[in-house]
Amino acid sequence: MLQRSGIVFVPSIIKDPHFADYQKKLDKLESQYLNKEISYADYVAKKEELDNVYTKEVQERDEIISGE
């Protein structure tokens, strides 16, 4: 079980491959920042890029599901 900002994530329950991949990459990015491997500016830029990719994947999936 993983808890972040008061939200509990139970990996065995998460079935959305896009979210699971996003969460894995975000965890790695946060670890890099907390371990001082990257600067805060790099963290913010990479997180924004990761968020944009995830948002695009979800939009594409939703369009396929809705038949658009």
Backbone as JSON Lines, residues from 0, in Angstrom:
{"i":0,"aa":"M","n":[0.85,-1.17,0.0],"ca":[0.0,0.0,0.0],"c":[0.9,1.24,0.0]}
{"i":1,"aa":"L","n":[0.54,2.22,-0.79],"ca":[1.29,3.46,-0.91],"c":[0.37,4.61,-0.53]}
{"i":2,"aa":"Q","n":[0.85,5.48,0.33],"ca":[0.03,6.62,0.72],"c":[0.76,7.9,0.34]}
{"i":3,"aa":"R","n":[0.02,8.8,-0.32],"ca":[0.6,10.07,-0.72],"c":[-0.47,11.14,-0.55]}
{"i":4,"aa":"S","n":[-0.14,12.19,0.17],"ca":[-1.04,13.33,0.36],"c":[-2.42,12.89,0.85]}
{"i":5,"aa":"G","n":[-2.45,11.93,1.76],"ca":[-3.71,11.48,2.31],"c":[-4.49,10.53,1.42]}
{"i":6,"aa":"I","n":[-3.96,10.2,0.24],"ca":[-4.62,9.28,-0.68],"c":[-3.9,7.94,-0.6]}
{"i":7,"aa":"V","n":[-4.64,6.89,-0.46],"ca":[-4.05,5.55,-0.36],"c":[-4.2,4.85,-1.71]}
{"i":8,"aa":"F","n":[-3.09,4.39,-2.25],"ca":[-3.09,3.63,-3.5],"c":[-2.78,2.18,-3.17]}
{"i":9,"aa":"V","n":[-3.63,1.29,-3.58],"ca":[-3.4,-0.14,-3.39],"c":[-3.1,-0.71,-4.78]}
{"i":10,"aa":"P","n":[-1.82,-1.02,-5.05],"ca":[-1.42,-1.44,-6.4],"c":[-2.23,-2.58,-6.98]}
{"i":11,"aa":"S","n":[-2.66,-3.52,-6.17],"ca":[-3.4,-4.66,-6.72],"c":[-4.79,-4.27,-7.21]}
{"i":12,"aa":"I","n":[-5.3,-3.13,-6.77],"ca":[-6.63,-2.68,-7.18],"c":[-6.56,-1.85,-8.47]}
{"i":13,"aa":"I","n":[-5.47,-1.15,-8.68],"ca":[-5.33,-0.29,-9.84],"c":[-5.22,-1.15,-11.09]}
{"i":14,"aa":"K","n":[-6.17,-0.97,-12.0],"ca":[-6.19,-1.77,-13.23],"c":[-5.89,-0.94,-14.47]}
{"i":15,"aa":"D","n":[-5.89,0.37,-14.31],"ca":[-5.66,1.27,-15.44],"c":[-4.17,1.3,-15.76]}
{"i":16,"aa":"P","n":[-3.75,0.71,-16.89],"ca":[-2.33,0.66,-17.2],"c":[-1.72,2.06,-17.4]}
{"i":17,"aa":"H","n":[-2.5,3.01,-17.89],"ca":[-1.98,4.36,-18.07],"c":[-1.65,4.98,-16.7]}
{"i":18,"aa":"F","n":[-2.57,4.83,-15.75],"ca":[-2.34,5.4,-14.43],"c":[-1.22,4.69,-13.71]}
{"i":19,"aa":"A","n":[-1.18,3.37,-13.81],"ca":[-0.13,2.6,-13.14],"c":[1.25,3.0,-13.67]}
{"i":20,"aa":"D","n":[1.38,3.17,-14.97],"ca":[2.64,3.58,-15.57],"c":[2.99,5.01,-15.14]}
{"i":21,"aa":"Y","n":[2.0,5.89,-15.16],"ca":[2.19,7.28,-14.72],"c":[2.66,7.31,-13.27]}
{"i":22,"aa":"Q","n":[2.01,6.55,-12.41],"ca":[2.35,6.54,-11.0],"c":[3.77,6.03,-10.77]}
{"i":23,"aa":"K","n":[4.16,5.0,-11.51],"ca":[5.51,4.44,-11.4],"c":[6.56,5.48,-11.8]}
{"i":24,"aa":"K","n":[6.31,6.17,-12.91],"ca":[7.24,7.19,-13.38],"c":[7.29,8.38,-12.43]}
{"i":25,"aa":"L","n":[6.13,8.76,-11.89],"ca":[6.07,9.87,-10.94],"c":[6.82,9.52,-9.66]}
{"i":26,"aa":"D","n":[6.65,8.31,-9.17],"ca":[7.37,7.87,-7.97],"c":[8.88,7.94,-8.18]}
{"i":27,"aa":"K","n":[9.33,7.5,-9.36],"ca":[10.76,7.54,-9.67],"c":[11.26,8.98,-9.72]}
{"i":28,"aa":"L","n":[10.48,9.85,-10.35],"ca":[10.85,11.26,-10.46],"c":[10.92,11.9,-9.08]}
{"i":29,"aa":"E","n":[9.93,11.63,-8.24],"ca":[9.93,12.2,-6.89],"c":[11.12,11.7,-6.08]}
{"i":30,"aa":"S","n":[11.46,10.44,-6.25],"ca":[12.63,9.88,-5.55],"c":[13.91,10.57,-6.0]}
{"i":31,"aa":"Q","n":[14.02,10.83,-7.3],"ca":[15.21,11.51,-7.81],"c":[15.33,12.9,-7.17]}
{"i":32,"aa":"Y","n":[14.22,13.59,-7.07],"ca":[14.25,14.93,-6.46],"c":[14.59,14.84,-4.98]}
{"i":33,"aa":"L","n":[13.93,13.96,-4.25],"ca":[14.15,13.84,-2.82],"c":[15.57,13.37,-2.49]}
{"i":34,"aa":"N","n":[16.16,12.61,-3.4],"ca":[17.55,12.16,-3.21],"c":[18.55,13.17,-3.76]}
{"i":35,"aa":"K","n":[18.05,14.33,-4.15],"ca":[18.87,15.43,-4.66],"c":[19.65,15.06,-5.92]}
{"i":36,"aa":"E","n":[19.06,14.17,-6.73],"ca":[19.67,13.8,-7.99],"c":[19.31,14.79,-9.09]}
{"i":37,"aa":"I","n":[18.19,15.5,-8.91],"ca":[17.76,16.53,-9.86],"c":[17.32,17.76,-9.07]}
{"i":38,"aa":"S","n":[17.37,18.91,-9.71],"ca":[16.97,20.16,-9.06],"c":[15.44,20.27,-9.04]}
{"i":39,"aa":"Y","n":[14.94,21.21,-8.25],"ca":[13.5,21.43,-8.2],"c":[12.97,21.87,-9.56]}
{"i":40,"aa":"A","n":[13.74,22.73,-10.24],"ca":[13.32,23.19,-11.57],"c":[13.21,22.02,-12.54]}
{"i":41,"aa":"D","n":[14.17,21.11,-12.48],"ca":[14.12,19.91,-13.34],"c":[12.93,19.03,-12.96]}
{"i":42,"aa":"Y","n":[12.7,18.9,-11.66],"ca":[11.57,18.1,-11.19],"c":[10.25,18.65,-11.72]}
{"i":43,"aa":"V","n":[10.06,19.96,-11.59],"ca":[8.82,20.59,-12.05],"c":[8.65,20.42,-13.56]}
{"i":44,"aa":"A","n":[9.72,20.65,-14.31],"ca":[9.65,20.53,-15.77],"c":[9.33,19.09,-16.19]}
{"i":45,"aa":"K","n":[9.99,18.12,-15.56],"ca":[9.77,16.72,-15.92],"c":[8.38,16.25,-15.47]}
{"i":46,"aa":"K","n":[7.92,16.75,-14.33],"ca":[6.58,16.39,-13.87],"c":[5.52,16.95,-14.81]}
{"i":47,"aa":"E","n":[5.72,18.18,-15.25],"ca":[4.77,18.78,-16.2],"c":[4.74,17.97,-17.5]}
{"i":48,"aa":"E","n":[5.9,17.57,-17.99],"ca":[5.97,16.76,-19.2],"c":[5.26,15.41,-18.99]}
{"i":49,"aa":"L","n":[5.51,14.79,-17.85],"ca":[4.87,13.52,-17.52],"c":[3.35,13.68,-17.43]}
{"i":50,"aa":"D","n":[2.9,14.75,-16.78],"ca":[1.47,15.03,-16.67],"c":[0.84,15.22,-18.04]}
{"i":51,"aa":"N","n":[1.53,15.94,-18.91],"ca":[1.0,16.19,-20.26],"c":[0.87,14.89,-21.06]}
{"i":52,"aa":"V","n":[1.86,14.02,-20.95],"ca":[1.81,12.74,-21.66],"c":[0.65,11.89,-21.12]}
{"i":53,"aa":"Y","n":[0.51,11.85,-19.8],"ca":[-0.57,11.08,-19.2],"c":[-1.93,11.62,-19.62]}
{"i":54,"aa":"T","n":[-2.09,12.93,-19.59],"ca":[-3.35,13.55,-19.99],"c":[-3.69,13.21,-21.44]}
{"i":55,"aa":"K","n":[-2.69,13.27,-22.32],"ca":[-2.91,12.95,-23.73],"c":[-3.32,11.49,-23.9]}
{"i":56,"aa":"E","n":[-2.67,10.58,-23.19],"ca":[-3.01,9.16,-23.28],"c":[-4.44,8.92,-22.82]}
{"i":57,"aa":"V","n":[-4.84,9.57,-21.73],"ca":[-6.19,9.4,-21.21],"c":[-7.22,9.97,-22.18]}
{"i":58,"aa":"Q","n":[-6.93,11.13,-22.77],"ca":[-7.85,11.72,-23.74],"c":[-8.01,10.81,-24.96]}
{"i":59,"aa":"E","n":[-6.91,10.25,-25.45],"ca":[-6.97,9.35,-26.59],"c":[-7.79,8.11,-26.25]}
{"i":60,"aa":"R","n":[-7.57,7.57,-25.06],"ca":[-8.33,6.4,-24.63],"c":[-9.82,6.71,-24.52]}
{"i":61,"aa":"D","n":[-10.13,7.87,-23.93],"ca":[-11.52,8.27,-23.77],"c":[-12.2,8.48,-25.14]}
{"i":62,"aa":"E","n":[-11.46,9.02,-26.11],"ca":[-12.02,9.21,-27.46],"c":[-12.32,7.86,-28.1]}
{"i":63,"aa":"I","n":[-11.44,6.9,-27.91],"ca":[-11.66,5.57,-28.46],"c":[-12.89,4.94,-27.81]}
{"i":64,"aa":"I","n":[-12.98,5.05,-26.51],"ca":[-14.11,4.46,-25.79],"c":[-15.43,5.09,-26.19]}
{"i":65,"aa":"S","n":[-15.43,6.43,-26.36],"ca":[-16.67,7.12,-26.7],"c":[-16.98,7.06,-28.2]}
{"i":66,"aa":"G","n":[-16.04,6.55,-28.99],"ca":[-16.26,6.4,-30.42],"c":[-16.07,7.69,-31.2]}
{"i":67,"aa":"E","n":[-15.35,8.64,-30.65],"ca":[-15.11,9.91,-31.36],"c":[-13.97,9.8,-32.33]}
